[in-house]
Amino acid sequence: MLKQQLNQKLLQKLSPQQIQLMKLIQLPTLAFEQKIKEELESNPALDEGKEQSDDLSAEDLDLTSSSQEESETIEAEDINVDEYLSDDDIPEYRLQANNYSVDDEDSKVPITGGKSFHEYLIEQIGTFSLSEQNRKIAEYLVGNIDDDGYIRRDLSSIVDDLAFTQNIMEEEEHLEKILQLIQSLEPAGVGARNLQECLAIQLRQADNCYHQRLALEIIEDHFEAFTKKHYKKLIKKLELDEEDLKLAIEEITRLNPKPGNSTSNSNRSVQVVVPDFTLRITDGELELSLNGRNAPELNVSREYREMLETYREGQKKDKAQKEAAQFVKQKLDGAKWFIDAIKQRQQTLMLTMGSIMQYQKEYFLSGDETKLRPMILKDIADEIGMDISTVSRVASNKYVNTPYGTILIKEFFSESMKNDSGEDVSTREIKKILEDSVSEENKRRPLTDEKLAQLLKEKGYPIARRTVAKYREQLDIPVARLRKQI
């Protein structure tokens, strides 16, 4: 049976303005600067500099003198973006928020100049005397090289692709010969199909001293024993003394396992870290400042306000004039909202980082990582009276310049656990002790996870072996067998 029913619900939805504001808070310094440049280009009512920065009044934004078309009042200190514009007067640029979660990040392909890695390889192929068909095959093989410098596809699959896409019929043996030619290109090791082949190519192109020849023999004939660090087995099979094996392994460790990343012509962009905050110690007290590039001087264009004032004082107002005035008003409103959104961003950043600074005051004064207190997003959110998601956005992709280096803010956050005295300690403190223990171990006999757990327990941190393994993996420390040295 069909039935109609009337329900009343109270829902909270983010407006496009709020989404834009959250995205502004999340941006690091460099991306924030780019956002400001884009806004200055798209909104002519927004100007740079201190001059003409007086606030807009309600009269400045009046479109007509009649009572039928009243304009809303905008206060300078009011940063509630929902109240800036009326529902029917929202400028177009404020509706350009993407239709997905506010927690999603925009991924944009960076624009880089210069030759790409593949162009660099193809340029080298041009120095060889090849037939037209062999040159096409060589270029096709280069096109299958990934950013690490490897060809990870089977040659049989490439043979099929050449037949179907290039109408080139060749046997796999012929492609093998052209591949050997590609493997002679710079950087050494490019065009390999696996790590073993990559290292062998580099050793063949080396100066060919005794220990390099020995290293090549280890890679070609005893690669599995080498990767598993079965050094005693290698000494017995190769009839070596320990010193010769050590020198051969040193030759191998000098090689580049990812030759594609070794060239300056790689098409990957390099991320430049610009600290968003600076923290200094003056007379035993902490001082926090925001990077000046996060506090631009912007103002609302006087010319645009004068245009609106001229219209307001005019006698006749035809349709074209009204549309022009409406456009001017929208741009003025948008500029005013953007300036106040930047102010709110500055306040939110300083308030959040200031709370983090006070929470971790002992660490910032001493630089001792064992002084870091357990801290989660909720601790700071409760302290400053904001939502957890806001704190997360501030901590995301932002750095603080301290006397101990430039540090990612989210690294100050860690879970807590109790020591044998029942006190809450930071997992970061435990990881530091674990890291120090591994760096001080006997590399001939590295500590297993079981022994590390026992060592931490003796220091007052009762942690299970599986927890030690988890922390070790988070610190990118390999298992004991792979840390073994001779």
Phi, psi and omega per residue, in radians:
M1 nan 2.180 3.134
L2 -1.417 2.442 -3.099
K3 -2.561 2.385 3.083
Q4 -1.657 2.462 -3.116
Q5 -2.490 2.470 -3.138
L6 -1.825 2.091 3.127
N7 -2.073 2.598 3.097
Q8 -2.020 2.175 -3.107
K9 -2.220 2.601 3.065
L10 -1.947 1.940 -3.087
L11 -2.079 2.574 3.093
Q12 -1.894 2.111 3.141
K13 -2.193 2.532 3.088
L14 -1.441 2.283 3.075
S15 -1.415 2.839 3.074
P16 -0.991 -0.597 3.132
Q17 -1.140 -0.732 3.140
Q18 -1.151 -0.649 3.102
I19 -1.107 -0.765 3.115
Q20 -1.091 -0.689 -3.140
L21 -1.139 -0.749 3.110
M22 -1.095 -0.654 3.107
K23 -1.176 -0.622 3.086
L24 -1.101 -0.742 -3.132
I25 -1.113 -0.631 -3.072
Q26 -1.313 -0.399 -3.043
L27 -1.184 2.341 2.959
P28 -1.285 3.068 -2.988
T29 -0.982 -0.880 -3.075
L30 -1.096 -0.780 3.127
A31 -1.166 -0.593 3.107
F32 -1.145 -0.722 3.084
E33 -1.056 -0.725 3.127
Q34 -1.125 -0.687 3.115
K35 -1.079 -0.706 3.126
I36 -1.133 -0.740 3.114
K37 -1.050 -0.762 3.130
E38 -1.093 -0.701 -3.124
E39 -1.184 -0.694 3.114
L40 -1.122 -0.604 3.132
E41 -1.291 -0.630 -3.034
S42 -1.528 -0.384 -3.090
N43 -2.104 1.759 -3.119
P44 -1.174 -0.229 3.123
A45 -1.441 -0.017 -3.134
L46 -1.867 2.196 -3.116
D47 -2.125 2.775 3.058
E48 -1.663 2.707 3.031
G49 1.835 2.894 -3.120
K50 -1.332 -0.545 -3.001
E51 -1.096 2.548 3.065
Q52 1.055 0.693 -3.073
S53 -1.726 0.206 3.133
D54 -1.125 2.605 -3.029
D55 -1.270 2.702 3.069
L56 -1.368 2.482 3.061
S57 -1.814 3.013 3.117
A58 -1.116 -0.616 -3.121
E59 -1.141 -0.635 -3.118
D60 -1.077 -0.468 -3.069
L61 -1.819 0.230 3.077
D62 -1.301 2.289 3.136
L63 -1.600 -0.535 3.132
T64 -2.471 2.889 3.102
S65 -1.612 -0.059 -3.109
S66 -1.461 2.778 -3.138
S67 -1.359 -0.209 -3.083
Q68 -1.385 -0.397 -3.101
E69 -2.130 1.327 -3.099
E70 -1.513 2.553 -3.139
S71 -1.853 2.648 -3.104
E72 -1.409 2.720 -3.141
T73 -1.626 2.390 3.139
I74 -2.099 2.066 3.125
E75 -1.617 2.525 -3.080
A76 -1.147 -0.669 -3.066
E77 -1.482 -0.108 -3.118
D78 -1.436 1.991 -3.089
I79 -2.016 0.394 3.012
N80 -1.436 1.773 -2.989
V81 -1.143 -0.374 -3.132
D82 -1.167 -0.377 -3.029
E83 -1.768 0.075 -3.042
Y84 -1.279 -0.718 -3.067
L85 -2.179 2.628 3.059
S86 -1.314 2.828 -3.044
D87 -1.052 -0.517 -3.069
D88 -1.710 0.023 -3.105
D89 -2.125 0.621 -3.124
I90 -1.434 2.111 3.135
P91 -1.130 2.657 -3.018
E92 -1.046 -0.679 -3.040
Y93 -1.161 -0.373 3.129
R94 -1.435 -0.069 3.118
L95 -1.864 0.273 -3.066
Q96 -1.657 0.280 3.079
A97 -1.180 2.378 3.140
N98 -1.197 2.602 -3.037
N99 -1.519 1.143 3.028
Y100 -2.648 -3.127 -3.027
S101 -1.029 2.541 3.125
V102 -1.204 -0.279 3.137
D103 -1.435 -0.250 3.115
D104 -1.287 2.544 3.126
E105 -1.802 2.532 3.052
D106 -1.310 2.217 3.098
S107 -1.855 2.000 -3.126
K108 -2.030 2.433 3.129
V109 -1.313 2.115 -3.131
P110 -1.218 2.538 3.121
I111 -1.629 2.102 -3.126
T112 -2.143 2.638 3.139
G113 -1.800 3.085 3.121
G114 1.486 3.136 -3.140
K115 -1.314 2.508 3.035
S116 -1.438 2.935 3.138
F117 -1.016 -0.777 -3.111
H118 -1.216 -0.622 3.079
E119 -1.131 -0.635 3.099
Y120 -1.098 -0.710 3.125
L121 -1.210 -0.751 -3.133
I122 -1.130 -0.599 3.096
E123 -1.095 -0.649 3.111
Q124 -1.220 -0.606 3.109
I125 -1.064 -0.557 -3.138
G126 -1.095 -0.279 3.133
T127 -1.453 -0.165 3.135
F128 -1.646 2.645 3.093
S129 -1.592 1.748 -3.083
L130 -2.206 2.658 3.024
S131 -1.236 2.879 -3.103
E132 -1.047 -0.708 -3.118
Q133 -1.207 -0.738 3.125
N134 -1.148 -0.585 3.094
R135 -1.155 -0.696 3.097
K136 -1.106 -0.702 3.122
I137 -1.126 -0.785 -3.135
A138 -1.064 -0.765 3.130
E139 -1.160 -0.600 3.106
Y140 -1.178 -0.699 3.105
L141 -1.132 -0.722 3.097
V142 -1.068 -0.644 3.110
G143 -1.121 -0.345 3.123
N144 -1.629 0.017 3.102
I145 -1.411 2.263 -3.116
D146 -1.467 -3.136 -3.057
D147 -1.149 -0.370 3.094
D148 -1.425 -0.205 3.126
G149 1.743 0.185 -3.075
Y150 -1.849 2.649 2.883
I151 -1.801 1.861 -3.040
R152 -1.712 0.073 3.106
R153 -1.704 2.595 3.078
D154 -1.187 2.494 3.120
L155 -1.106 -0.514 3.119
S156 -1.101 -0.643 3.111
S157 -1.209 -0.653 3.132
I158 -1.198 -0.613 3.065
V159 -1.019 -0.780 3.130
D160 -1.131 -0.722 3.138
D161 -1.100 -0.740 3.127
L162 -1.079 -0.653 -3.125
A163 -1.191 -0.726 -3.048
F164 -1.468 -0.608 -3.043
T165 -1.737 -0.530 -3.085
Q166 -1.980 -0.085 -3.092
N167 1.001 0.669 3.107
I168 -1.934 2.050 -3.113
M169 -1.793 1.853 3.114
E170 -2.437 2.709 3.107
E171 -1.440 2.810 -3.137
E172 -1.092 -0.575 3.139
E173 -1.105 -0.618 3.138
H174 -1.193 -0.715 3.097
L175 -1.120 -0.583 3.122
E176 -1.067 -0.718 -3.140
K177 -1.151 -0.723 3.130
I178 -1.215 -0.590 3.100
L179 -1.116 -0.681 3.100
Q180 -1.063 -0.612 3.082
L181 -1.131 -0.761 3.120
I182 -1.117 -0.630 -3.128
Q183 -1.219 -0.134 3.068
S184 -1.582 -0.057 -3.116
L185 -1.338 2.923 3.019
E186 -1.626 2.529 -0.031
P187 -1.294 2.678 -3.107
A188 -1.027 2.343 3.131
G189 1.756 -0.149 -3.114
V190 -1.215 2.550 3.121
G191 1.519 0.064 3.107
A192 -1.254 2.714 -3.131
R193 -1.723 -0.203 3.078
N194 -2.783 3.040 -3.082
L195 -1.104 -0.731 -3.125
Q196 -1.019 -0.815 3.137
E197 -1.159 -0.654 3.133
C198 -1.066 -0.823 3.139
L199 -1.169 -0.675 -3.139
A200 -1.124 -0.708 3.114
I201 -1.051 -0.782 -3.124
Q202 -1.134 -0.653 3.136
L203 -1.228 -0.601 3.119
R204 -1.179 -0.515 -3.126
Q205 -1.550 0.023 -3.108
A206 -1.415 -3.048 -3.063
D207 -1.257 -0.227 3.034
N208 1.207 0.771 2.993
C209 -1.402 3.081 -3.046
Y210 -1.025 -0.824 -3.070
H211 -1.243 -0.467 3.043
Q212 -1.266 -0.662 3.064
R213 -1.142 -0.692 3.090
L214 -1.118 -0.723 3.106
A215 -1.089 -0.697 3.118
L216 -1.110 -0.701 3.111
E217 -1.119 -0.684 3.128
I218 -1.124 -0.773 -3.110
I219 -1.176 -0.731 -3.061
E220 -1.339 -0.675 -2.987
D221 -1.931 -0.316 -3.050
H222 -2.378 0.677 -3.039
F223 -1.119 -0.726 -3.119
E224 -1.118 -0.763 3.121
A225 -1.122 -0.610 3.123
F226 -1.184 -0.809 -3.114
T227 -1.143 -0.513 3.119
K228 -1.564 0.007 3.097
K229 1.024 0.733 3.037
H230 -1.509 1.264 -3.001
Y231 -1.204 -0.639 3.126
K232 -1.112 -0.671 3.114
K233 -1.143 -0.693 3.116
L234 -1.142 -0.741 3.131
I235 -1.062 -0.692 -3.121
K236 -1.242 -0.786 -3.091
K237 -1.190 -0.717 -3.073
L238 -1.589 -0.093 -3.141
E239 0.959 0.976 -3.094
L240 -1.975 2.870 2.891
D241 -1.657 2.889 -3.027
E242 -1.106 -0.613 -3.103
E243 -1.160 -0.728 3.120
D244 -1.111 -0.720 3.113
L245 -1.108 -0.692 3.130
K246 -1.082 -0.758 -3.141
L247 -1.192 -0.614 3.092
A248 -1.162 -0.695 3.124
I249 -1.167 -0.609 3.084
E250 -1.104 -0.629 3.075
E251 -1.114 -0.676 -3.128
I252 -1.215 -0.693 -3.102
T253 -1.211 -0.304 3.097
R254 -1.379 -0.229 -3.088
L255 -1.316 2.806 -3.114
N256 -1.776 1.968 -3.135
P257 -1.297 -0.217 3.115
K258 -2.292 1.351 -3.058
P259 -1.094 -0.416 3.139
G260 -1.128 -0.440 -3.130
N261 -1.590 -0.007 -3.044
S262 -1.536 -0.220 -3.080
T263 -1.687 2.483 3.101
S264 -1.222 -0.186 -3.136
N265 -1.533 0.069 3.120
S266 -1.035 2.508 -3.076
N267 -1.483 0.197 3.095
R268 -1.500 2.451 3.137
S269 -1.534 2.627 -3.134
V270 -1.718 2.246 -3.132
Q271 -1.415 2.244 3.099
V272 -1.733 2.180 -3.127
V273 -1.586 2.086 3.065
V274 -2.011 2.021 -3.128
P275 -1.023 2.353 3.102
D276 -1.480 -0.420 3.137
F277 -2.308 2.744 3.004
T278 -2.205 2.225 -3.127
L279 -2.070 2.162 -3.126
R280 -2.210 2.730 3.079
I281 -1.904 2.059 -3.140
T282 -2.185 2.039 -3.132
D283 0.943 0.717 3.081
G284 1.366 0.082 3.131
E285 -2.035 2.591 -3.120
L286 -1.501 2.372 3.082
E287 -2.172 2.224 -3.110
L288 -2.010 2.365 3.079
S289 -2.398 2.640 3.116
L290 -1.623 2.431 3.090
N291 -0.928 2.245 -3.086
G292 -1.006 -0.407 3.137
R293 -1.253 -0.207 3.064
N294 -1.571 -0.028 -3.109
A295 -2.210 1.192 -3.116
P296 -1.249 2.698 3.093
E297 -1.676 1.882 -3.122
L298 -2.157 2.665 3.070
N299 -2.587 2.893 3.133
V300 -1.485 2.329 -3.055
S301 -1.030 2.200 3.088
R302 -1.187 -0.619 -3.133
E303 -1.047 -0.737 -3.141
Y304 -1.178 -0.641 3.117
R305 -1.175 -0.653 3.114
E306 -1.169 -0.596 3.071
M307 -1.076 -0.738 3.141
L308 -1.205 -0.644 3.124
E309 -1.158 -0.692 3.110
T310 -1.069 -0.711 3.125
Y311 -1.167 -0.694 -3.090
R312 -1.123 -0.583 -3.113
E313 -1.497 -0.207 -3.133
G314 -1.187 2.732 -3.110
Q315 -1.537 -0.850 -3.083
K316 -1.773 2.389 -3.118
K317 -2.316 1.689 3.088
D318 -1.469 3.130 -3.065
K319 -1.088 -0.738 -3.122
A320 -1.103 -0.694 3.129
Q321 -1.152 -0.714 3.129
K322 -1.112 -0.722 3.134
E323 -1.141 -0.695 3.115
A324 -1.128 -0.737 3.133
A325 -1.152 -0.653 3.110
Q326 -1.116 -0.691 3.096
F327 -1.095 -0.786 3.133
V328 -1.070 -0.751 -3.128
K329 -1.095 -0.732 3.122
Q330 -1.079 -0.733 3.134
K331 -1.167 -0.674 3.091
L332 -1.118 -0.775 3.110
D333 -1.070 -0.759 -3.138
G334 -1.105 -0.716 3.118
A335 -1.117 -0.757 -3.141
K336 -1.115 -0.733 3.119
W337 -1.111 -0.739 -3.092
F338 -1.129 -0.716 3.119
I339 -1.092 -0.798 -3.132
D340 -1.223 -0.548 3.081
A341 -1.133 -0.647 3.097
I342 -1.149 -0.709 3.085
K343 -1.061 -0.747 3.138
Q344 -1.155 -0.641 3.094
R345 -1.068 -0.801 3.133
Q346 -1.050 -0.794 -3.136
Q347 -1.100 -0.737 -3.127
T348 -1.145 -0.750 3.137
L349 -1.088 -0.837 -3.108
M350 -1.168 -0.712 3.141
L351 -1.095 -0.777 -3.111
T352 -1.192 -0.862 -3.118
M353 -1.166 -0.595 3.083
G354 -1.085 -0.688 3.111
S355 -1.173 -0.714 3.098
I356 -1.090 -0.728 3.140
M357 -1.050 -0.782 3.139
Q358 -1.216 -0.632 -3.131
Y359 -1.141 -0.648 -3.112
Q360 -1.879 0.597 -3.035
K361 -1.012 -0.736 -3.122
E362 -1.058 -0.695 3.129
Y363 -1.181 -0.825 -3.082
F364 -1.132 -0.470 3.119
L365 -1.406 -0.517 -3.049
S366 -1.885 -0.539 -3.061
G367 1.404 0.039 -3.131
D368 -1.459 2.017 -3.075
E369 -1.131 -0.390 3.104
T370 -1.243 -0.183 3.100
K371 -1.528 -0.075 3.129
L372 -1.164 2.219 3.123
R373 -1.465 2.614 3.010
P374 -1.023 2.297 -3.073
M375 -2.626 2.229 3.065
I376 -2.070 2.943 -3.096
L377 -0.986 -0.646 -3.090
K378 -1.125 -0.576 3.129
D379 -1.055 -0.796 -3.129
I380 -1.293 -0.669 3.128
A381 -1.058 -0.740 3.112
D382 -1.164 -0.625 -3.096
E383 -1.167 -0.698 -3.068
I384 -1.763 -0.053 3.094
G385 1.260 0.598 3.111
M386 -2.139 2.997 -3.141
D387 -1.321 2.670 3.131
I388 -1.047 -0.654 -3.114
S389 -1.102 -0.578 3.108
T390 -1.170 -0.769 3.091
V391 -1.077 -0.692 3.136
S392 -1.085 -0.713 3.139
R393 -1.164 -0.644 3.110
V394 -1.164 -0.719 -3.092
A395 -1.326 -0.339 -3.056
S396 -1.332 2.191 3.026
N397 1.039 0.436 3.123
K398 -2.101 2.577 -3.053
Y399 -2.168 2.685 3.063
V400 -2.176 2.313 3.113
N401 -1.525 1.999 -3.107
T402 -2.042 2.972 3.063
P403 -1.104 -0.195 -3.092
Y404 -1.911 0.229 3.121
G405 2.084 3.042 3.095
T406 -1.570 2.124 -2.974
I407 -2.170 2.446 3.045
L408 -1.202 2.267 -3.012
I409 -1.063 -0.654 -3.077
K410 -1.158 -0.234 3.109
E411 -1.254 -0.256 3.103
F412 -1.395 -0.200 3.140
F413 -1.590 2.372 3.115
S414 -2.755 2.722 3.079
E415 -1.340 2.989 3.136
S416 -2.079 2.712 2.976
M417 -2.602 2.850 -3.050
K418 -1.664 2.449 3.035
N419 -1.532 -3.038 -3.072
D420 -1.231 -0.181 3.084
S421 -1.637 0.012 3.137
G422 1.455 0.155 -3.137
E423 -1.559 2.554 3.065
D424 -1.341 2.203 3.095
V425 -2.199 2.690 -3.120
S426 -1.362 2.481 3.051
T427 -1.136 -0.419 3.070
R428 -1.119 -0.657 3.108
E429 -1.119 -0.726 3.139
I430 -1.166 -0.702 3.112
K431 -1.109 -0.631 3.112
K432 -1.119 -0.770 3.115
I433 -1.126 -0.705 3.108
L434 -1.090 -0.757 3.134
E435 -1.102 -0.761 3.129
D436 -1.129 -0.684 -3.136
S437 -1.106 -0.698 3.134
V438 -1.212 -0.665 -3.127
S439 -1.209 -0.431 -3.113
E440 -1.690 -0.040 -3.077
E441 -1.227 2.838 3.023
N442 -1.337 1.964 -3.037
K443 -1.181 -0.301 3.060
R444 -1.297 -0.513 3.116
R445 -2.343 1.342 -3.106
P446 -1.088 2.685 -3.136
L447 -1.330 2.270 3.062
T448 -1.336 2.937 3.110
D449 -1.040 -0.615 3.134
E450 -1.121 -0.750 -3.138
K451 -1.242 -0.612 3.082
L452 -1.135 -0.705 3.098
A453 -1.087 -0.705 3.117
Q454 -1.155 -0.676 3.131
L455 -1.133 -0.751 3.104
L456 -1.139 -0.641 3.127
K457 -1.113 -0.686 3.120
E458 -1.154 -0.463 3.128
K459 -1.560 0.059 3.055
G460 1.750 0.276 3.138
Y461 -2.140 1.610 -3.104
P462 -1.303 1.667 -3.066
I463 -2.127 2.430 3.125
A464 -1.264 2.746 -3.131
R465 -1.034 -0.719 -3.114
R466 -1.149 -0.516 3.084
T467 -1.246 -0.676 3.063
V468 -1.054 -0.751 3.127
A469 -1.074 -0.688 3.137
K470 -1.148 -0.809 3.131
Y471 -1.126 -0.678 -3.139
R472 -1.087 -0.728 3.118
E473 -1.163 -0.655 3.111
Q474 -1.145 -0.479 3.113
L475 -1.571 0.066 -3.122
D476 1.028 0.646 3.063
I477 -1.703 2.134 -3.130
P478 -1.211 2.955 3.128
V479 -1.148 2.897 -3.052
A480 -0.983 -0.728 -3.086
R481 -1.049 -0.652 -3.123
L482 -1.459 -0.151 3.069
R483 -1.622 -0.062 -3.076
K484 -1.188 2.349 3.075
Q485 -2.282 2.877 3.114
I486 -1.992 nan nan
